[in-house]
Amino acid sequence: MIIHQPELLNREGYAILHARIEYDRQPAIFPEYLWYRLPEQFSRLLSPQSDTFLIPGLLAGMYLEEEIEVRGPVSPKLAYHLKEYQHLLHMRFPKLVSPVNIHYARLESLPYRPAGVGTTFSGGVDSLFTLIKHLPGNQAAPGFQVTHGVFIEGFDILPGEDRDFRFLQEKYERAAAEVGIELVPLETNIVSLIHKRLPLSNFYGPVIIGAGQSLAAGFGKFIIPSSWDYKQLQKKAYTSDPLLDPFLSTETLEMIHHGAAYTRVEKVEQIADWETAQKVLWVCEFHKYEKDTWNCSRCEKCVRTMIPLFALGKMEKFKTFEKPFKSNRDGLWWARKYSADRVFSKELFPFVRKHRPGWLPWLRAGAALGTVRWIAIRLTPGFVRKWLRRYGYFVNSNDAPDAYENPEISQQIMESYDHSPA
């Protein structure tokens, strides 16, 4: 597999950082071009390094078991750590990825270290928790105070969902300005490298860090919000945690994993009184952006976020939920989406017992009914699931093989190659 020299393309008010990818054996539905796109006013942040394409590209190489040749500049520090990083990935996922050799045309780092501090700004609990902990009023160390939030299209929001992305971008830009940081809207097709091959829920780490590395010309630190706490990380392997993420640092951009010392309900409690979180919190699995209440309030993520908010007596302050909990009886809604195998469900009961003990019988009833539903779903035959898909059940928005591609941007890149000098 060859990762060609990154190139920069300016089109219609956007800057596109891209690299062409060649494979020894061309797999089906693999992208020919990897790209990151952002508004031209942020082009100063884009890095000429190949690090940003190598980090997620390594997943594809390890999955395909192809040696990787990188023709653009790569950080010597990153190259040094990638052997050990591959060993850890293989140890955690031995059936999915295998170590491969990497050949570098040039090992060199950026000649300067930027001062910016970036973090992801998705509007979720993890993201908002990390942000509030790194604002000047809460973070005493100046070098760790966030200056930029990165809002990514092509991860939680699919590349083709432009209207949804712009809707939230407008809300997030105002919120970011209110807390004194700049929002960087970044689009990418990087997930298409692993889509339908490696589970994104396990392999999201290099995707997020690759996005951070794309902005290495402006960031000296990039802070990755934790999705899991330390107890959960002891039981299950992922590709983003305090051990793995620092391996993907360079001489000029330090990768920091933050928040694993807190459970999800503790994070909710920390942001419950923050006005910014109350205005922009987004946890919903089903995107509905016609109005300001863009959390459906009925999916599993919405319900398990509303439970601690209601237990704390803060539910009415969060304006982004379409049908917020208003009484103890509403806890029965948990039955519709309760999953016995969701690790976050277990931490809710002790939290409610502490903050709203009178609500526990309703939640237990919801969980009991939900367990019956969960067992029924697990036992549903494949042919029944297939039949129910025509009515919208068992359907995911990212089912399509090209769900993480944007044909328009890829076409612009291809045309730039067609018109470039031989």
C-alpha positions as CSV (number, residue, x, y, z in Angstrom):
1,M,0.0,0.0,0.0
2,I,1.4,3.4,-1.0
3,I,0.4,6.7,0.8
4,H,1.4,9.4,-1.6
5,Q,2.6,12.9,-0.8
6,P,-0.2,15.1,0.7
7,E,-1.4,17.9,-1.5
8,L,-3.5,21.0,-0.9
9,L,-6.4,22.0,-3.1
10,N,-8.5,25.1,-2.9
11,R,-12.1,24.9,-4.2
12,E,-15.2,27.0,-3.7
13,G,-14.0,28.6,-0.5
14,Y,-12.6,25.4,1.0
15,A,-9.1,24.0,1.5
16,I,-8.8,20.3,0.9
17,L,-5.8,18.4,2.2
18,H,-5.7,15.0,0.4
19,A,-3.4,12.1,-0.5
20,R,-3.7,9.3,-3.1
21,I,-3.7,5.7,-1.9
22,E,-2.5,2.7,-3.9
23,Y,-3.0,-0.9,-2.9
24,D,-1.1,-4.1,-3.8
25,R,-4.5,-5.8,-4.3
26,Q,-7.2,-3.3,-4.9
27,P,-10.0,-4.2,-2.4
28,A,-13.6,-3.5,-3.0
29,I,-15.0,-0.1,-2.0
30,F,-11.8,1.3,-0.7
31,P,-11.2,5.0,-1.3
32,E,-8.6,6.1,-3.8
33,Y,-8.2,9.5,-2.1
34,L,-8.2,10.3,1.5
35,W,-9.1,13.9,2.4
36,Y,-9.8,16.5,5.0
37,R,-11.8,19.7,4.0
38,L,-12.3,22.9,6.0
39,P,-13.2,26.6,5.2
40,E,-10.2,28.4,3.6
41,Q,-9.8,30.8,6.7
42,F,-8.6,27.7,8.6
43,S,-6.1,26.5,5.9
44,R,-3.3,27.8,8.1
45,L,-3.9,24.9,10.4
46,L,-3.5,22.2,7.8
47,S,-0.3,20.2,8.2
48,P,1.9,19.1,5.2
49,Q,2.9,16.0,7.1
50,S,1.9,12.5,6.0
51,D,1.2,11.7,9.7
52,T,-2.4,12.6,9.3
53,F,-2.9,9.9,6.6
54,L,-0.6,7.3,8.0
55,I,-2.3,7.0,11.4
56,P,-5.7,5.9,10.1
57,G,-4.1,4.4,6.9
58,L,-2.2,2.0,9.2
59,L,-5.5,0.4,10.2
60,A,-6.2,-0.4,6.5
61,G,-2.7,-1.8,6.0
62,M,-2.9,-4.0,9.1
63,Y,-6.4,-5.2,8.1
64,L,-5.2,-6.0,4.5
65,E,-1.8,-7.3,5.7
66,E,-0.1,-5.0,3.2
67,E,3.3,-3.3,3.8
68,I,3.0,0.4,3.7
69,E,5.1,2.9,1.8
70,V,4.8,6.5,2.8
71,R,6.1,9.0,0.3
72,G,5.5,12.2,2.3
73,P,7.3,13.4,5.4
74,V,6.6,11.5,8.6
75,S,7.5,12.5,12.2
76,P,10.5,10.5,13.4
77,K,8.9,10.2,16.9
78,L,5.7,8.8,15.4
79,A,7.6,6.3,13.2
80,Y,9.6,5.2,16.3
81,H,6.5,4.4,18.2
82,L,4.4,2.7,15.5
83,K,6.0,-0.7,15.9
84,E,5.0,-0.9,19.5
85,Y,1.6,0.7,18.7
86,Q,1.0,-2.1,16.1
87,H,2.0,-4.7,18.6
88,L,-0.7,-3.4,21.1
89,L,-3.4,-3.3,18.4
90,H,-2.6,-6.8,17.3
91,M,-2.6,-8.0,21.0
92,R,-6.0,-6.5,21.5
93,F,-7.6,-7.5,18.2
94,P,-5.5,-10.6,17.0
95,K,-8.2,-11.7,14.5
96,L,-8.7,-8.4,12.9
97,V,-5.3,-6.7,12.4
98,S,-1.7,-7.8,12.1
99,P,1.6,-5.8,12.2
100,V,3.0,-4.7,8.9
101,N,6.3,-3.2,7.8
102,I,6.3,0.6,7.1
103,H,8.8,2.2,4.7
104,Y,9.4,5.9,4.9
105,A,10.7,8.1,2.2
106,R,11.5,11.0,4.6
107,L,11.6,11.2,8.4
108,E,11.3,14.8,9.4
109,S,9.1,16.8,11.7
110,L,7.5,20.2,11.4
111,P,10.3,22.9,11.9
112,Y,8.2,24.7,14.6
113,R,5.8,23.9,17.5
114,P,2.5,25.6,17.3
115,A,0.9,27.0,20.5
116,G,-2.8,26.1,19.8
117,V,-4.6,23.5,21.9
118,G,-7.4,21.6,20.2
119,T,-10.1,19.1,21.3
120,T,-13.1,17.6,19.6
121,F,-16.3,19.5,19.9
122,S,-19.1,17.1,19.1
123,G,-21.6,18.4,21.7
124,G,-21.6,15.1,23.5
125,V,-21.1,14.4,27.2
126,D,-17.5,13.4,26.9
127,S,-16.7,16.3,24.6
128,L,-18.3,18.9,26.8
129,F,-16.8,17.5,29.9
130,T,-13.3,17.7,28.5
131,L,-13.9,21.2,27.2
132,I,-15.2,22.6,30.5
133,K,-12.2,21.1,32.3
134,H,-9.8,22.9,29.9
135,L,-11.3,26.4,29.9
136,P,-9.2,29.1,31.5
137,G,-11.5,29.4,34.6
138,N,-11.0,25.7,35.3
139,Q,-7.6,24.9,34.0
140,A,-4.7,26.7,35.7
141,A,-1.9,25.6,33.3
142,P,-1.9,28.0,30.4
143,G,-0.4,25.4,28.0
144,F,-3.4,23.1,28.5
145,Q,-6.2,25.7,28.0
146,V,-8.2,24.9,24.9
147,T,-8.1,27.4,22.0
148,H,-10.0,25.4,19.3
149,G,-12.8,22.9,19.1
150,V,-12.9,20.6,16.2
151,F,-16.4,19.6,14.9
152,I,-16.0,16.6,12.5
153,E,-18.3,15.6,9.7
154,G,-17.6,12.1,8.7
155,F,-17.7,10.5,12.1
156,D,-20.9,10.9,14.2
157,I,-22.4,12.8,11.2
158,L,-22.1,11.1,7.8
159,P,-20.4,13.1,4.9
160,G,-23.6,13.3,3.0
161,E,-25.5,14.9,5.9
162,D,-24.4,18.4,5.1
163,R,-27.7,20.1,6.2
164,D,-27.5,18.5,9.6
165,F,-23.8,19.4,9.9
166,R,-24.4,23.0,9.0
167,F,-27.3,23.2,11.4
168,L,-25.2,22.1,14.4
169,Q,-22.2,24.0,13.2
170,E,-24.1,27.3,13.5
171,K,-25.1,26.4,17.1
172,Y,-21.7,25.3,18.0
173,E,-19.9,28.3,16.6
174,R,-22.0,30.6,18.8
175,A,-21.4,28.4,21.8
176,A,-17.6,28.2,21.2
177,A,-17.4,32.0,20.8
178,E,-19.2,32.5,24.1
179,V,-16.6,30.4,26.0
180,G,-13.7,32.1,24.1
181,I,-12.6,29.4,21.7
182,E,-12.7,29.0,17.9
183,L,-14.7,26.2,16.2
184,V,-13.0,24.4,13.3
185,P,-15.5,22.6,11.1
186,L,-13.6,19.7,9.5
187,E,-15.0,17.2,7.0
188,T,-13.3,13.9,6.1
189,N,-13.7,10.5,4.4
190,I,-11.2,8.7,6.7
191,V,-13.7,6.3,8.1
192,S,-14.3,4.9,4.7
193,L,-10.9,3.1,5.1
194,I,-12.4,0.8,7.7
195,H,-16.2,1.0,7.0
196,K,-17.7,-2.5,6.6
197,R,-14.3,-4.1,7.6
198,L,-13.4,-3.0,11.1
199,P,-15.9,-1.9,13.7
200,L,-15.8,1.8,14.2
201,S,-16.9,1.4,17.8
202,N,-13.5,-0.3,18.5
203,F,-11.3,1.4,16.0
204,Y,-12.3,5.0,16.3
205,G,-9.1,6.1,18.1
206,P,-6.8,6.5,15.0
207,V,-9.7,8.2,13.1
208,I,-10.0,11.0,15.7
209,I,-6.3,11.3,16.1
210,G,-5.8,11.5,12.3
211,A,-8.2,14.4,12.3
212,G,-6.2,16.1,15.0
213,Q,-3.0,15.5,13.1
214,S,-4.5,17.1,10.0
215,L,-4.4,20.4,12.0
216,A,-0.9,20.0,13.3
217,A,0.3,23.2,11.8
218,G,-1.8,25.0,14.4
219,F,-1.9,22.7,17.4
220,G,0.8,21.8,19.9
221,K,-1.6,19.7,21.9
222,F,-4.7,17.7,20.9
223,I,-6.9,16.5,23.7
224,I,-9.1,13.4,23.0
225,P,-12.1,13.0,25.3
226,S,-12.4,9.6,26.9
227,S,-15.4,7.4,25.9
228,W,-14.7,4.9,28.7
229,D,-13.6,5.1,32.3
230,Y,-10.7,3.0,33.7
231,K,-12.8,0.3,35.1
232,Q,-14.5,-0.3,31.7
233,L,-11.1,-0.2,29.9
234,Q,-9.9,-3.0,32.2
235,K,-12.6,-5.3,30.7
236,K,-12.7,-4.4,27.1
237,A,-10.2,-3.4,24.4
238,Y,-10.5,-0.2,22.3
239,T,-8.1,1.9,20.2
240,S,-8.4,5.1,22.3
241,D,-7.2,5.2,25.8
242,P,-4.4,6.7,28.0
243,L,-2.0,4.0,26.9
244,L,-2.5,4.0,23.1
245,D,-3.2,7.7,22.3
246,P,0.2,9.1,23.3
247,F,2.0,6.7,21.0
248,L,0.5,8.8,18.1
249,S,2.2,12.0,19.2
250,T,4.8,13.8,17.2
251,E,7.7,16.2,18.1
252,T,5.3,19.1,17.7
253,L,1.8,17.7,18.5
254,E,1.2,15.9,21.8
255,M,-1.8,13.6,22.0
256,I,-3.5,13.7,25.4
257,H,-6.3,11.3,26.5
258,H,-8.6,12.9,29.0
259,G,-11.4,12.0,31.3
260,A,-11.0,8.2,32.0
261,A,-11.0,8.9,35.7
262,Y,-14.7,9.8,35.6
263,T,-17.7,7.7,34.9
264,R,-20.3,8.9,32.4
265,V,-22.8,9.9,35.1
266,E,-20.0,11.8,36.9
267,K,-19.4,13.7,33.7
268,V,-23.1,14.5,33.3
269,E,-23.1,15.8,36.9
270,Q,-20.1,18.0,36.1
271,I,-21.7,19.7,33.1
272,A,-25.3,19.8,34.5
273,D,-25.1,23.4,35.7
274,W,-23.1,24.7,32.7
275,E,-25.2,27.0,30.5
276,T,-23.3,26.1,27.3
277,A,-24.0,22.3,27.8
278,Q,-27.6,23.1,28.5
279,K,-27.9,24.8,25.1
280,V,-25.9,22.5,22.9
281,L,-25.9,19.0,24.4
282,W,-26.2,16.4,21.6
283,V,-26.3,12.7,22.3
284,C,-29.0,11.4,20.0
285,E,-28.6,8.3,17.8
286,F,-31.4,9.6,15.5
287,H,-30.7,13.0,13.9
288,K,-33.6,15.4,13.8
289,Y,-32.5,18.9,13.1
290,E,-35.6,20.8,12.0
291,K,-35.8,22.5,15.3
292,D,-33.7,23.3,18.4
293,T,-34.8,20.1,20.3
294,W,-32.5,17.8,18.2
295,N,-32.3,15.0,20.8
296,C,-35.2,12.6,20.2
297,S,-35.5,11.7,23.9
298,R,-36.4,8.1,23.0
299,C,-33.3,6.4,21.7
300,E,-31.0,4.5,24.1
301,K,-28.3,7.3,24.4
302,C,-30.9,10.0,25.0
303,V,-32.6,8.0,27.8
304,R,-29.5,7.1,29.6
305,T,-28.4,10.8,29.5
306,M,-31.7,12.1,30.7
307,I,-31.8,9.6,33.7
308,P,-28.9,11.3,35.6
309,L,-30.1,14.8,34.5
310,F,-33.6,14.1,35.9
311,A,-32.1,12.5,39.0
312,L,-30.2,15.7,39.6
313,G,-33.3,17.9,39.1
314,K,-31.6,19.6,36.1
315,M,-33.7,18.1,33.3
316,E,-35.7,21.2,32.6
317,K,-32.5,23.3,32.0
318,F,-31.5,21.2,29.0
319,K,-33.4,22.7,26.1
320,T,-32.2,20.3,23.3
321,F,-34.4,17.3,24.3
322,E,-37.7,17.0,22.4
323,K,-39.6,15.2,25.2
324,P,-37.7,15.5,28.4
325,F,-38.5,13.5,31.5
326,K,-41.1,15.3,33.6
327,S,-42.2,12.7,36.2
328,N,-41.0,9.5,37.8
329,R,-43.3,7.6,35.5
330,D,-41.3,8.6,32.5
331,G,-38.6,6.3,33.6
332,L,-40.6,3.5,32.1
333,W,-39.5,4.7,28.7
334,W,-36.2,3.0,29.5
335,A,-37.9,-0.3,28.7
336,R,-38.0,0.6,25.0
337,K,-34.3,0.9,24.7
338,Y,-32.8,-0.8,27.7
339,S,-29.9,-3.2,26.8
340,A,-28.6,-5.6,29.4
341,D,-25.2,-5.6,27.7
342,R,-24.7,-1.8,27.7
343,V,-22.0,-1.1,30.3
344,F,-23.4,2.4,31.1
345,S,-26.7,1.0,32.4
346,K,-25.0,-0.4,35.5
347,E,-23.8,2.9,36.8
348,L,-27.2,4.6,36.6
349,F,-28.8,2.7,39.6
350,P,-26.2,3.8,42.2
351,F,-26.4,7.3,40.9
352,V,-30.2,7.5,41.1
353,R,-30.1,5.8,44.6
354,K,-27.9,8.6,45.8
355,H,-29.7,11.6,44.1
356,R,-33.4,10.5,43.7
357,P,-34.0,7.2,45.5
358,G,-37.8,7.4,45.2
359,W,-37.4,7.0,41.4
360,L,-35.7,3.6,41.7
361,P,-38.8,1.4,41.5
362,W,-39.8,3.0,38.2
363,L,-36.4,2.5,36.7
364,R,-36.2,-1.1,37.9
365,A,-39.6,-1.7,36.3
366,G,-38.3,-0.1,33.1
367,A,-35.2,-2.2,33.1
368,A,-37.2,-5.4,33.8
369,L,-39.5,-4.8,30.9
370,G,-36.5,-3.8,28.8
371,T,-34.7,-7.0,29.5
372,V,-37.7,-9.0,28.2
373,R,-37.6,-6.8,25.0
374,W,-33.8,-7.2,24.8
375,I,-34.0,-11.0,24.9
376,A,-36.8,-11.0,22.3
377,I,-34.7,-8.9,20.0
378,R,-31.6,-11.2,20.4
379,L,-33.8,-14.2,19.6
380,T,-35.4,-12.6,16.5
381,P,-34.5,-14.8,13.4
382,G,-32.6,-13.2,10.6
383,F,-35.5,-13.5,8.1
384,V,-37.8,-11.6,10.4
385,R,-35.2,-8.9,10.8
386,K,-34.9,-8.7,7.1
387,W,-38.7,-8.3,6.7
388,L,-38.9,-5.7,9.4
389,R,-36.2,-3.6,7.7
390,R,-38.8,-2.5,5.1
391,Y,-40.6,-0.8,8.0
392,G,-37.5,1.0,9.3
393,Y,-36.5,-1.5,12.0
394,F,-32.9,-2.9,12.3
395,V,-31.7,-0.2,9.8
396,N,-28.6,2.0,10.4
397,S,-28.0,5.2,8.4
398,N,-24.4,4.0,7.7
399,D,-25.4,0.6,6.2
400,A,-24.4,1.7,2.7
401,P,-20.9,0.7,1.6
402,D,-20.1,4.3,0.5
403,A,-21.8,6.0,3.6
404,Y,-18.6,7.7,4.6
405,E,-17.7,9.1,1.2
406,N,-18.6,12.4,-0.4
407,P,-18.5,11.9,-4.2
408,E,-18.5,15.6,-4.9
409,I,-15.2,16.2,-3.0
410,S,-13.6,13.1,-4.4
411,Q,-14.5,14.3,-7.9
412,Q,-12.9,17.6,-7.3
413,I,-9.7,15.9,-6.2
414,M,-9.7,13.6,-9.2
415,E,-10.2,16.5,-11.5
416,S,-7.3,18.3,-10.0
417,Y,-5.1,15.3,-10.8
418,D,-6.4,15.2,-14.4
419,H,-5.5,18.9,-14.9
420,S,-2.2,18.8,-13.2
421,P,1.1,18.9,-15.2
422,A,2.5,15.5,-16.1
